[in-house]
Amino acid sequence: MVAALGALDKKIYVVPSLDLIVVRHGKAAKEGGLAGSSFDQTLWKRLMAAVQ
């Protein structure tokens, strides 16, 4: 996985092993620090459930 993390919770994730690109461009999550937010936790939890 390769990630690009930008200001205001903007993100790009590229996961070649899953042929997946995720782009997040919207309002910043209310919680979280510079790189982490509830978006990340929810995204990866659902993604891993779908892949299994």
C-alpha positions in Angstrom: 0.0 0.0 0.0 1.1 3.5 -0.8 -0.7 6.5 0.9 -0.8 10.2 0.4 -2.1 12.2 3.4 -3.1 15.8 2.9 -4.5 18.7 4.7 -8.0 18.6 6.1 -8.1 14.8 6.1 -7.6 14.4 2.3 -6.3 11.0 1.5 -5.3 8.7 -1.4 -4.6 5.0 -0.8 -3.2 2.8 -3.6 -3.3 -1.0 -2.9 -1.9 -2.8 -5.9 -2.5 -6.3 -4.4 -6.2 -5.6 -4.4 -6.3 -3.5 -7.6 -7.7 -0.7 -5.4 -7.4 3.0 -5.3 -9.3 5.0 -2.6 -9.5 8.8 -2.7 -11.1 10.8 0.2 -11.9 14.4 -0.6 -14.5 15.9 1.7 -14.9 17.5 5.1 -12.3 16.6 7.7 -13.3 14.0 10.2 -14.2 15.5 13.6 -11.8 13.3 15.5 -8.3 12.1 14.7 -4.9 13.6 14.4 -2.8 14.5 11.4 -3.1 11.1 9.8 -5.7 9.1 11.6 -9.5 9.5 11.8 -12.6 7.4 12.0 -12.7 7.3 8.2 -9.5 5.2 8.2 -10.8 2.7 10.8 -14.2 2.2 9.1 -12.7 2.0 5.6 -10.2 -0.7 6.4 -12.5 -2.7 8.6 -15.1 -2.9 5.8 -12.5 -3.5 3.1 -11.0 -6.4 5.0 -14.4 -7.9 5.6 -15.2 -7.7 1.9 -11.9 -9.3 0.8 -12.2 -12.3 3.1 
